[in-house]
Amino acid sequence: MSQSRHVPVMLQRCLDMLAPALTEPGAVVVDCTLGLGGHSEALLTRFPEARLVALDRDKEALRLSGERLAPFGDRATLVHAVYDELPEVLDRLGIPRVQGVLFDLGVSSMQLDEAGRGFAYAQDAPLDMRMDQTTGISAAEVLNTYPPGELVRILRAYGEEKQAKRIVSAVVREREKEPFSNSARLVELIRDSLPQAAKRTGGNPAKRTFQALRIEVNGELSVLERAIPAAVKALAVGGRIAVLSYHSLEDRLVKQVFAAGAATTAPPGLPVVPERYQPRLKLLTRGAELPTEEEVAENRRAAPARLRGAQRIREDAE
Protein backbone atom coordinates (compact mmCIF):
# COMPACT_ATOMS: atom_id res chain seq x y z
CA MET A 1 0.00 0.00 0.00
CA SER A 2 1.79 3.15 -1.15
CA GLN A 3 2.07 5.99 1.33
CA SER A 4 1.74 8.58 -1.43
CA ARG A 5 -1.90 7.68 -1.73
CA HIS A 6 -2.57 8.59 1.85
CA VAL A 7 -1.73 12.28 1.71
CA PRO A 8 -4.39 13.80 3.96
CA VAL A 9 -6.59 16.24 2.06
CA MET A 10 -6.06 20.00 2.62
CA LEU A 11 -3.81 19.14 5.53
CA GLN A 12 -1.94 22.44 5.81
CA ARG A 13 -5.11 24.47 5.59
CA CYS A 14 -6.77 22.40 8.36
CA LEU A 15 -3.74 22.81 10.64
CA ASP A 16 -3.61 26.58 10.01
CA MET A 17 -7.31 26.92 10.72
CA LEU A 18 -7.07 25.09 14.07
CA ALA A 19 -3.67 26.58 15.06
CA PRO A 20 -4.79 29.66 17.03
CA ALA A 21 -6.73 27.40 19.43
CA LEU A 22 -4.03 24.76 19.95
CA THR A 23 -0.92 26.63 21.09
CA GLU A 24 -1.63 26.61 24.85
CA PRO A 25 -0.19 23.73 26.93
CA GLY A 26 -2.87 21.13 27.68
CA ALA A 27 -5.06 22.04 24.69
CA VAL A 28 -7.15 19.06 23.57
CA VAL A 29 -7.84 18.42 19.90
CA VAL A 30 -10.28 15.75 18.69
CA ASP A 31 -9.80 13.97 15.38
CA CYS A 32 -13.29 12.58 14.83
CA THR A 33 -12.27 10.57 11.77
CA LEU A 34 -8.91 9.01 12.57
CA GLY A 35 -8.58 6.76 9.51
CA LEU A 36 -4.92 5.99 8.91
CA GLY A 37 -3.86 8.76 11.29
CA GLY A 38 -2.46 11.25 8.76
CA HIS A 39 -4.22 14.29 10.20
CA SER A 40 -3.65 13.09 13.78
CA GLU A 41 0.08 12.64 13.26
CA ALA A 42 0.34 16.12 11.75
CA LEU A 43 -1.64 17.66 14.65
CA LEU A 44 0.57 16.01 17.29
CA THR A 45 3.72 17.04 15.44
CA ARG A 46 2.76 20.65 14.81
CA PHE A 47 1.26 21.30 18.27
CA PRO A 48 3.71 19.71 20.72
CA GLU A 49 1.77 21.04 23.75
CA ALA A 50 -1.54 19.56 22.62
CA ARG A 51 -3.21 16.30 23.55
CA LEU A 52 -5.15 14.31 20.96
CA VAL A 53 -8.34 12.26 21.28
CA ALA A 54 -9.08 10.32 18.07
CA LEU A 55 -12.18 8.30 17.16
CA ASP A 56 -12.82 5.70 14.51
CA ARG A 57 -15.51 3.05 14.09
CA ASP A 58 -13.14 0.85 12.06
CA LYS A 59 -11.07 -1.45 14.27
CA GLU A 60 -8.50 -2.09 11.56
CA ALA A 61 -7.96 1.68 11.15
CA LEU A 62 -7.46 1.99 14.92
CA ARG A 63 -4.87 -0.77 14.91
CA LEU A 64 -2.86 0.70 12.04
CA SER A 65 -2.99 4.28 13.23
CA GLY A 66 -2.17 3.10 16.76
CA GLU A 67 1.16 1.84 15.42
CA ARG A 68 1.73 5.09 13.56
CA LEU A 69 0.96 7.27 16.61
CA ALA A 70 2.80 5.08 19.15
CA PRO A 71 5.84 7.44 19.23
CA PHE A 72 3.62 10.16 20.74
CA GLY A 73 2.92 8.01 23.81
CA ASP A 74 0.15 9.14 26.10
CA ARG A 75 -0.44 12.39 24.18
CA ALA A 76 -2.68 10.34 21.88
CA THR A 77 -5.84 8.57 23.09
CA LEU A 78 -7.50 6.36 20.45
CA VAL A 79 -11.11 5.30 20.91
CA HIS A 80 -13.33 2.82 19.03
CA ALA A 81 -16.45 4.94 18.53
CA VAL A 82 -18.65 6.54 15.91
CA TYR A 83 -18.20 10.30 15.88
CA ASP A 84 -21.69 11.11 17.14
CA GLU A 85 -20.58 9.40 20.38
CA LEU A 86 -18.16 12.26 21.04
CA PRO A 87 -20.01 13.58 24.15
CA GLU A 88 -19.89 10.12 25.83
CA VAL A 89 -16.22 9.66 24.90
CA LEU A 90 -15.21 13.02 26.37
CA ASP A 91 -17.31 12.35 29.44
CA ARG A 92 -15.56 8.99 30.02
CA LEU A 93 -12.16 10.64 29.64
CA GLY A 94 -13.14 13.43 32.03
CA ILE A 95 -12.62 16.20 29.44
CA PRO A 96 -15.29 18.89 29.87
CA ARG A 97 -14.29 21.07 26.87
CA VAL A 98 -11.92 20.82 23.91
CA GLN A 99 -9.97 23.44 21.97
CA GLY A 100 -10.08 21.91 18.50
CA VAL A 101 -12.17 19.44 16.47
CA LEU A 102 -11.42 18.04 13.03
CA PHE A 103 -13.71 15.97 10.78
CA ASP A 104 -12.50 14.50 7.50
CA LEU A 105 -15.63 12.85 6.14
CA GLY A 106 -14.08 11.05 3.19
CA VAL A 107 -13.98 7.27 3.11
CA SER A 108 -10.51 6.45 4.35
CA SER A 109 -7.97 5.54 1.69
CA MET A 110 -7.48 2.25 3.49
CA GLN A 111 -11.10 1.27 3.02
CA LEU A 112 -11.01 2.21 -0.63
CA ASP A 113 -7.79 0.33 -1.20
CA GLU A 114 -8.69 -2.78 0.76
CA ALA A 115 -10.47 -4.85 -1.86
CA GLY A 116 -12.43 -7.08 0.50
CA ARG A 117 -14.61 -4.26 1.82
CA GLY A 118 -16.48 -3.49 -1.40
CA PHE A 119 -16.25 0.32 -1.20
CA ALA A 120 -14.57 0.71 -4.57
CA TYR A 121 -16.42 0.16 -7.81
CA ALA A 122 -13.20 -0.26 -9.79
CA GLN A 123 -12.55 -3.80 -8.53
CA ASP A 124 -14.72 -6.79 -7.77
CA ALA A 125 -15.30 -7.40 -4.06
CA PRO A 126 -18.02 -8.55 -1.67
CA LEU A 127 -20.66 -5.82 -1.31
CA ASP A 128 -20.06 -4.99 2.35
CA MET A 129 -19.25 -1.27 2.81
CA ARG A 130 -19.58 -1.32 6.59
CA MET A 131 -16.96 0.89 8.22
CA ASP A 132 -17.32 -1.11 11.40
CA GLN A 133 -17.54 -4.72 10.29
CA THR A 134 -18.65 -5.92 13.71
CA THR A 135 -22.10 -4.37 13.41
CA GLY A 136 -24.98 -3.46 11.12
CA ILE A 137 -26.14 -4.67 7.71
CA SER A 138 -24.06 -4.88 4.55
CA ALA A 139 -24.64 -3.20 1.20
CA ALA A 140 -25.62 -6.58 -0.27
CA GLU A 141 -28.41 -6.91 2.31
CA VAL A 142 -29.68 -3.42 1.47
CA LEU A 143 -29.78 -4.28 -2.25
CA ASN A 144 -31.37 -7.68 -1.72
CA THR A 145 -34.00 -6.83 0.90
CA TYR A 146 -35.08 -3.17 0.71
CA PRO A 147 -38.42 -2.46 -1.02
CA PRO A 148 -37.99 -0.81 -4.45
CA GLY A 149 -39.42 2.54 -3.30
CA GLU A 150 -36.93 2.71 -0.45
CA LEU A 151 -34.01 1.92 -2.79
CA VAL A 152 -35.12 4.67 -5.18
CA ARG A 153 -35.30 7.14 -2.27
CA ILE A 154 -31.78 6.23 -1.11
CA LEU A 155 -30.25 6.54 -4.58
CA ARG A 156 -31.93 9.89 -5.13
CA ALA A 157 -31.30 11.37 -1.70
CA TYR A 158 -27.80 10.07 -1.00
CA GLY A 159 -26.42 9.52 -4.49
CA GLU A 160 -28.24 12.35 -6.27
CA GLU A 161 -28.76 9.71 -8.98
CA LYS A 162 -31.19 10.94 -11.65
CA GLN A 163 -31.57 7.44 -13.09
CA ALA A 164 -32.54 5.88 -9.73
CA LYS A 165 -35.77 4.33 -11.02
CA ARG A 166 -34.08 2.59 -13.94
CA ILE A 167 -31.28 1.24 -11.79
CA VAL A 168 -33.65 0.01 -9.08
CA SER A 169 -35.99 -1.77 -11.46
CA ALA A 170 -32.97 -3.60 -12.90
CA VAL A 171 -31.76 -4.46 -9.38
CA VAL A 172 -35.18 -5.80 -8.37
CA ARG A 173 -35.44 -7.89 -11.54
CA GLU A 174 -31.94 -9.33 -11.06
CA ARG A 175 -32.11 -9.99 -7.33
CA GLU A 176 -35.10 -12.29 -7.85
CA LYS A 177 -32.94 -14.50 -10.07
CA GLU A 178 -29.98 -14.42 -7.69
CA PRO A 179 -29.19 -12.21 -4.67
CA PHE A 180 -26.37 -9.68 -5.07
CA SER A 181 -23.10 -10.48 -3.34
CA ASN A 182 -20.29 -8.81 -5.31
CA SER A 183 -19.63 -5.34 -6.63
CA ALA A 184 -18.74 -6.25 -10.26
CA ARG A 185 -22.25 -7.55 -10.99
CA LEU A 186 -23.78 -4.34 -9.64
CA VAL A 187 -21.41 -2.14 -11.67
CA GLU A 188 -22.28 -4.07 -14.83
CA LEU A 189 -26.01 -3.82 -14.13
CA ILE A 190 -25.77 -0.04 -13.62
CA ARG A 191 -23.82 0.33 -16.88
CA ASP A 192 -26.43 -1.71 -18.75
CA SER A 193 -29.40 0.12 -17.33
CA LEU A 194 -28.27 3.71 -18.04
CA PRO A 195 -29.08 5.55 -21.25
CA GLN A 196 -26.06 6.38 -23.43
CA ALA A 197 -26.05 10.09 -22.59
CA ALA A 198 -25.86 9.40 -18.85
CA LYS A 199 -22.78 7.21 -19.34
CA ARG A 200 -20.80 9.93 -21.03
CA THR A 201 -20.71 12.34 -18.13
CA GLY A 202 -19.10 12.42 -14.72
CA GLY A 203 -16.79 9.45 -14.42
CA ASN A 204 -17.81 5.92 -13.46
CA PRO A 205 -21.61 5.55 -13.79
CA ALA A 206 -21.68 3.38 -10.63
CA LYS A 207 -20.15 6.10 -8.45
CA ARG A 208 -23.41 7.68 -7.27
CA THR A 209 -25.06 4.35 -6.44
CA PHE A 210 -22.03 3.21 -4.44
CA GLN A 211 -21.98 6.50 -2.54
CA ALA A 212 -25.68 6.14 -1.74
CA LEU A 213 -25.26 2.57 -0.48
CA ARG A 214 -22.27 3.52 1.66
CA ILE A 215 -24.18 6.39 3.29
CA GLU A 216 -27.17 4.15 3.98
CA VAL A 217 -25.14 1.20 5.32
CA ASN A 218 -23.20 3.41 7.73
CA GLY A 219 -26.04 5.80 8.61
CA GLU A 220 -23.60 8.56 7.74
CA LEU A 221 -25.96 11.50 7.38
CA SER A 222 -27.98 10.80 10.50
CA VAL A 223 -24.72 10.30 12.42
CA LEU A 224 -23.38 13.58 11.04
CA GLU A 225 -26.60 15.41 11.94
CA ARG A 226 -25.96 14.52 15.57
CA ALA A 227 -22.18 14.78 15.47
CA ILE A 228 -21.61 18.32 14.19
CA PRO A 229 -23.83 20.06 16.81
CA ALA A 230 -22.32 17.82 19.52
CA ALA A 231 -18.81 18.81 18.44
CA VAL A 232 -19.69 22.52 18.46
CA LYS A 233 -21.13 22.08 21.95
CA ALA A 234 -17.90 20.42 23.13
CA LEU A 235 -15.77 23.41 22.08
CA ALA A 236 -14.46 25.78 24.73
CA VAL A 237 -14.87 29.49 23.99
CA GLY A 238 -12.08 30.31 21.54
CA GLY A 239 -12.06 26.69 20.33
CA ARG A 240 -12.17 25.92 16.61
CA ILE A 241 -13.75 23.26 14.40
CA ALA A 242 -12.76 22.31 10.84
CA VAL A 243 -14.88 19.98 8.68
CA LEU A 244 -13.88 18.48 5.33
CA SER A 245 -16.84 17.07 3.41
CA TYR A 246 -16.93 15.39 0.03
CA HIS A 247 -20.45 15.71 -1.29
CA SER A 248 -23.13 18.34 -1.27
CA LEU A 249 -25.36 16.56 1.28
CA GLU A 250 -22.62 16.57 3.94
CA ASP A 251 -21.53 20.10 3.10
CA ARG A 252 -25.12 21.39 3.34
CA LEU A 253 -25.52 19.86 6.79
CA VAL A 254 -22.30 21.43 8.06
CA LYS A 255 -23.21 24.78 6.52
CA GLN A 256 -26.62 24.76 8.25
CA VAL A 257 -25.20 23.99 11.71
CA PHE A 258 -22.49 26.65 11.38
CA ALA A 259 -24.88 29.25 9.96
CA ALA A 260 -27.36 28.69 12.80
CA GLY A 261 -24.57 29.08 15.36
CA ALA A 262 -23.33 32.28 13.73
CA ALA A 263 -26.77 33.91 13.62
CA THR A 264 -28.44 35.95 16.32
CA THR A 265 -31.51 34.31 17.84
CA ALA A 266 -33.02 37.58 19.01
CA PRO A 267 -36.63 38.42 18.15
CA PRO A 268 -36.57 41.12 15.45
CA GLY A 269 -36.82 44.76 16.46
CA LEU A 270 -34.83 44.72 19.73
CA PRO A 271 -32.79 47.94 19.95
CA VAL A 272 -30.03 46.13 21.86
CA VAL A 273 -29.47 42.37 21.50
CA PRO A 274 -29.08 40.76 24.95
CA GLU A 275 -26.12 38.43 25.51
CA ARG A 276 -28.25 35.29 25.46
CA TYR A 277 -29.30 35.93 21.85
CA GLN A 278 -25.83 36.72 20.52
CA PRO A 279 -24.20 34.34 17.99
CA ARG A 280 -22.22 31.41 19.47
CA LEU A 281 -19.97 30.93 16.44
CA LYS A 282 -17.83 33.01 14.13
CA LEU A 283 -17.39 31.54 10.62
CA LEU A 284 -13.74 31.07 9.60
CA THR A 285 -14.48 30.39 5.93
CA ARG A 286 -16.44 32.42 3.40
CA GLY A 287 -18.59 29.71 1.92
CA ALA A 288 -16.64 26.47 1.56
CA GLU A 289 -12.94 26.48 0.70
CA LEU A 290 -11.80 24.21 -2.13
CA PRO A 291 -8.49 22.40 -2.60
CA THR A 292 -5.93 24.06 -4.87
CA GLU A 293 -5.41 22.85 -8.42
CA GLU A 294 -1.93 21.63 -7.45
CA GLU A 295 -3.35 19.54 -4.65
CA VAL A 296 -5.98 17.97 -6.89
CA ALA A 297 -3.26 17.19 -9.45
CA GLU A 298 -1.25 15.40 -6.74
CA ASN A 299 -4.14 13.68 -5.00
CA ARG A 300 -7.27 13.04 -7.06
CA ARG A 301 -9.22 12.11 -3.93
CA ALA A 302 -9.01 15.77 -2.88
CA ALA A 303 -11.06 16.96 -5.88
CA PRO A 304 -14.55 17.02 -4.31
CA ALA A 305 -13.38 18.25 -0.87
CA ARG A 306 -15.05 21.27 0.74
CA LEU A 307 -13.64 22.79 3.93
CA ARG A 308 -15.62 24.85 6.43
CA GLY A 309 -14.45 26.18 9.77
CA ALA A 310 -15.93 27.98 12.76
CA GLN A 311 -14.77 29.39 16.08
CA ARG A 312 -16.72 29.29 19.33
CA ILE A 313 -17.07 32.89 20.54
CA ARG A 314 -19.42 32.47 23.51
CA GLU A 315 -21.14 29.94 25.70
CA ASP A 316 -24.62 28.61 24.98
CA ALA A 317 -27.44 30.52 26.59
CA GLU A 318 -28.62 28.67 29.67
C-alpha positions as CSV (number, residue, x, y, z in Angstrom):
1,M,0.0,0.0,0.0
2,S,1.8,3.2,-1.1
3,Q,2.1,6.0,1.3
4,S,1.7,8.6,-1.4
5,R,-1.9,7.7,-1.7
6,H,-2.6,8.6,1.8
7,V,-1.7,12.3,1.7
8,P,-4.4,13.8,4.0
9,V,-6.6,16.2,2.1
10,M,-6.1,20.0,2.6
11,L,-3.8,19.1,5.5
12,Q,-1.9,22.4,5.8
13,R,-5.1,24.5,5.6
14,C,-6.8,22.4,8.4
15,L,-3.7,22.8,10.6
16,D,-3.6,26.6,10.0
17,M,-7.3,26.9,10.7
18,L,-7.1,25.1,14.1
19,A,-3.7,26.6,15.1
20,P,-4.8,29.7,17.0
21,A,-6.7,27.4,19.4
22,L,-4.0,24.8,20.0
23,T,-0.9,26.6,21.1
24,E,-1.6,26.6,24.8
25,P,-0.2,23.7,26.9
26,G,-2.9,21.1,27.7
27,A,-5.1,22.0,24.7
28,V,-7.2,19.1,23.6
29,V,-7.8,18.4,19.9
30,V,-10.3,15.7,18.7
31,D,-9.8,14.0,15.4
32,C,-13.3,12.6,14.8
33,T,-12.3,10.6,11.8
34,L,-8.9,9.0,12.6
35,G,-8.6,6.8,9.5
36,L,-4.9,6.0,8.9
37,G,-3.9,8.8,11.3
38,G,-2.5,11.2,8.8
39,H,-4.2,14.3,10.2
40,S,-3.6,13.1,13.8
41,E,0.1,12.6,13.3
42,A,0.3,16.1,11.7
43,L,-1.6,17.7,14.7
44,L,0.6,16.0,17.3
45,T,3.7,17.0,15.4
46,R,2.8,20.6,14.8
47,F,1.3,21.3,18.3
48,P,3.7,19.7,20.7
49,E,1.8,21.0,23.8
50,A,-1.5,19.6,22.6
51,R,-3.2,16.3,23.5
52,L,-5.2,14.3,21.0
53,V,-8.3,12.3,21.3
54,A,-9.1,10.3,18.1
55,L,-12.2,8.3,17.2
56,D,-12.8,5.7,14.5
57,R,-15.5,3.1,14.1
58,D,-13.1,0.8,12.1
59,K,-11.1,-1.4,14.3
60,E,-8.5,-2.1,11.6
61,A,-8.0,1.7,11.1
62,L,-7.5,2.0,14.9
63,R,-4.9,-0.8,14.9
64,L,-2.9,0.7,12.0
65,S,-3.0,4.3,13.2
66,G,-2.2,3.1,16.8
67,E,1.2,1.8,15.4
68,R,1.7,5.1,13.6
69,L,1.0,7.3,16.6
70,A,2.8,5.1,19.1
71,P,5.8,7.4,19.2
72,F,3.6,10.2,20.7
73,G,2.9,8.0,23.8
74,D,0.1,9.1,26.1
75,R,-0.4,12.4,24.2
76,A,-2.7,10.3,21.9
77,T,-5.8,8.6,23.1
78,L,-7.5,6.4,20.5
79,V,-11.1,5.3,20.9
80,H,-13.3,2.8,19.0
81,A,-16.5,4.9,18.5
82,V,-18.7,6.5,15.9
83,Y,-18.2,10.3,15.9
84,D,-21.7,11.1,17.1
85,E,-20.6,9.4,20.4
86,L,-18.2,12.3,21.0
87,P,-20.0,13.6,24.2
88,E,-19.9,10.1,25.8
89,V,-16.2,9.7,24.9
90,L,-15.2,13.0,26.4
91,D,-17.3,12.4,29.4
92,R,-15.6,9.0,30.0
93,L,-12.2,10.6,29.6
94,G,-13.1,13.4,32.0
95,I,-12.6,16.2,29.4
96,P,-15.3,18.9,29.9
97,R,-14.3,21.1,26.9
98,V,-11.9,20.8,23.9
99,Q,-10.0,23.4,22.0
100,G,-10.1,21.9,18.5
101,V,-12.2,19.4,16.5
102,L,-11.4,18.0,13.0
103,F,-13.7,16.0,10.8
104,D,-12.5,14.5,7.5
105,L,-15.6,12.8,6.1
106,G,-14.1,11.1,3.2
107,V,-14.0,7.3,3.1
108,S,-10.5,6.4,4.3
109,S,-8.0,5.5,1.7
110,M,-7.5,2.2,3.5
111,Q,-11.1,1.3,3.0
112,L,-11.0,2.2,-0.6
113,D,-7.8,0.3,-1.2
114,E,-8.7,-2.8,0.8
115,A,-10.5,-4.9,-1.9
116,G,-12.4,-7.1,0.5
117,R,-14.6,-4.3,1.8
118,G,-16.5,-3.5,-1.4
119,F,-16.3,0.3,-1.2
120,A,-14.6,0.7,-4.6
121,Y,-16.4,0.2,-7.8
122,A,-13.2,-0.3,-9.8
123,Q,-12.6,-3.8,-8.5
124,D,-14.7,-6.8,-7.8
125,A,-15.3,-7.4,-4.1
126,P,-18.0,-8.6,-1.7
127,L,-20.7,-5.8,-1.3
128,D,-20.1,-5.0,2.3
129,M,-19.3,-1.3,2.8
130,R,-19.6,-1.3,6.6
131,M,-17.0,0.9,8.2
132,D,-17.3,-1.1,11.4
133,Q,-17.5,-4.7,10.3
134,T,-18.7,-5.9,13.7
135,T,-22.1,-4.4,13.4
136,G,-25.0,-3.5,11.1
137,I,-26.1,-4.7,7.7
138,S,-24.1,-4.9,4.6
139,A,-24.6,-3.2,1.2
140,A,-25.6,-6.6,-0.3
141,E,-28.4,-6.9,2.3
142,V,-29.7,-3.4,1.5
143,L,-29.8,-4.3,-2.3
144,N,-31.4,-7.7,-1.7
145,T,-34.0,-6.8,0.9
146,Y,-35.1,-3.2,0.7
147,P,-38.4,-2.5,-1.0
148,P,-38.0,-0.8,-4.4
149,G,-39.4,2.5,-3.3
150,E,-36.9,2.7,-0.5
151,L,-34.0,1.9,-2.8
152,V,-35.1,4.7,-5.2
153,R,-35.3,7.1,-2.3
154,I,-31.8,6.2,-1.1
155,L,-30.3,6.5,-4.6
156,R,-31.9,9.9,-5.1
157,A,-31.3,11.4,-1.7
158,Y,-27.8,10.1,-1.0
159,G,-26.4,9.5,-4.5
160,E,-28.2,12.4,-6.3
161,E,-28.8,9.7,-9.0
162,K,-31.2,10.9,-11.7
163,Q,-31.6,7.4,-13.1
164,A,-32.5,5.9,-9.7
165,K,-35.8,4.3,-11.0
166,R,-34.1,2.6,-13.9
167,I,-31.3,1.2,-11.8
168,V,-33.7,0.0,-9.1
169,S,-36.0,-1.8,-11.5
170,A,-33.0,-3.6,-12.9
171,V,-31.8,-4.5,-9.4
172,V,-35.2,-5.8,-8.4
173,R,-35.4,-7.9,-11.5
174,E,-31.9,-9.3,-11.1
175,R,-32.1,-10.0,-7.3
176,E,-35.1,-12.3,-7.8
177,K,-32.9,-14.5,-10.1
178,E,-30.0,-14.4,-7.7
179,P,-29.2,-12.2,-4.7
180,F,-26.4,-9.7,-5.1
181,S,-23.1,-10.5,-3.3
182,N,-20.3,-8.8,-5.3
183,S,-19.6,-5.3,-6.6
184,A,-18.7,-6.2,-10.3
185,R,-22.2,-7.5,-11.0
186,L,-23.8,-4.3,-9.6
187,V,-21.4,-2.1,-11.7
188,E,-22.3,-4.1,-14.8
189,L,-26.0,-3.8,-14.1
190,I,-25.8,0.0,-13.6
191,R,-23.8,0.3,-16.9
192,D,-26.4,-1.7,-18.7
193,S,-29.4,0.1,-17.3
194,L,-28.3,3.7,-18.0
195,P,-29.1,5.6,-21.2
196,Q,-26.1,6.4,-23.4
197,A,-26.0,10.1,-22.6
198,A,-25.9,9.4,-18.8
199,K,-22.8,7.2,-19.3
200,R,-20.8,9.9,-21.0
201,T,-20.7,12.3,-18.1
202,G,-19.1,12.4,-14.7
203,G,-16.8,9.4,-14.4
204,N,-17.8,5.9,-13.5
205,P,-21.6,5.5,-13.8
206,A,-21.7,3.4,-10.6
207,K,-20.1,6.1,-8.5
208,R,-23.4,7.7,-7.3
209,T,-25.1,4.3,-6.4
210,F,-22.0,3.2,-4.4
211,Q,-22.0,6.5,-2.5
212,A,-25.7,6.1,-1.7
213,L,-25.3,2.6,-0.5
214,R,-22.3,3.5,1.7
215,I,-24.2,6.4,3.3
216,E,-27.2,4.1,4.0
217,V,-25.1,1.2,5.3
218,N,-23.2,3.4,7.7
219,G,-26.0,5.8,8.6
220,E,-23.6,8.6,7.7
221,L,-26.0,11.5,7.4
222,S,-28.0,10.8,10.5
223,V,-24.7,10.3,12.4
224,L,-23.4,13.6,11.0
225,E,-26.6,15.4,11.9
226,R,-26.0,14.5,15.6
227,A,-22.2,14.8,15.5
228,I,-21.6,18.3,14.2
229,P,-23.8,20.1,16.8
230,A,-22.3,17.8,19.5
231,A,-18.8,18.8,18.4
232,V,-19.7,22.5,18.5
233,K,-21.1,22.1,22.0
234,A,-17.9,20.4,23.1
235,L,-15.8,23.4,22.1
236,A,-14.5,25.8,24.7
237,V,-14.9,29.5,24.0
238,G,-12.1,30.3,21.5
239,G,-12.1,26.7,20.3
240,R,-12.2,25.9,16.6
241,I,-13.7,23.3,14.4
242,A,-12.8,22.3,10.8
243,V,-14.9,20.0,8.7
244,L,-13.9,18.5,5.3
245,S,-16.8,17.1,3.4
246,Y,-16.9,15.4,0.0
247,H,-20.4,15.7,-1.3
248,S,-23.1,18.3,-1.3
249,L,-25.4,16.6,1.3
250,E,-22.6,16.6,3.9
251,D,-21.5,20.1,3.1
252,R,-25.1,21.4,3.3
253,L,-25.5,19.9,6.8
254,V,-22.3,21.4,8.1
255,K,-23.2,24.8,6.5
256,Q,-26.6,24.8,8.3
257,V,-25.2,24.0,11.7
258,F,-22.5,26.7,11.4
259,A,-24.9,29.2,10.0
260,A,-27.4,28.7,12.8
261,G,-24.6,29.1,15.4
262,A,-23.3,32.3,13.7
263,A,-26.8,33.9,13.6
264,T,-28.4,35.9,16.3
265,T,-31.5,34.3,17.8
266,A,-33.0,37.6,19.0
267,P,-36.6,38.4,18.2
268,P,-36.6,41.1,15.4
269,G,-36.8,44.8,16.5
270,L,-34.8,44.7,19.7
271,P,-32.8,47.9,19.9
272,V,-30.0,46.1,21.9
273,V,-29.5,42.4,21.5
274,P,-29.1,40.8,24.9
275,E,-26.1,38.4,25.5
276,R,-28.2,35.3,25.5
277,Y,-29.3,35.9,21.8
278,Q,-25.8,36.7,20.5
279,P,-24.2,34.3,18.0
280,R,-22.2,31.4,19.5
281,L,-20.0,30.9,16.4
282,K,-17.8,33.0,14.1
283,L,-17.4,31.5,10.6
284,L,-13.7,31.1,9.6
285,T,-14.5,30.4,5.9
286,R,-16.4,32.4,3.4
287,G,-18.6,29.7,1.9
288,A,-16.6,26.5,1.6
289,E,-12.9,26.5,0.7
290,L,-11.8,24.2,-2.1
291,P,-8.5,22.4,-2.6
292,T,-5.9,24.1,-4.9
293,E,-5.4,22.9,-8.4
294,E,-1.9,21.6,-7.5
295,E,-3.4,19.5,-4.7
296,V,-6.0,18.0,-6.9
297,A,-3.3,17.2,-9.5
298,E,-1.2,15.4,-6.7
299,N,-4.1,13.7,-5.0
300,R,-7.3,13.0,-7.1
301,R,-9.2,12.1,-3.9
302,A,-9.0,15.8,-2.9
303,A,-11.1,17.0,-5.9
304,P,-14.6,17.0,-4.3
305,A,-13.4,18.2,-0.9
306,R,-15.1,21.3,0.7
307,L,-13.6,22.8,3.9
308,R,-15.6,24.8,6.4
309,G,-14.4,26.2,9.8
310,A,-15.9,28.0,12.8
311,Q,-14.8,29.4,16.1
312,R,-16.7,29.3,19.3
313,I,-17.1,32.9,20.5
314,R,-19.4,32.5,23.5
315,E,-21.1,29.9,25.7
316,D,-24.6,28.6,25.0
317,A,-27.4,30.5,26.6
318,E,-28.6,28.7,29.7
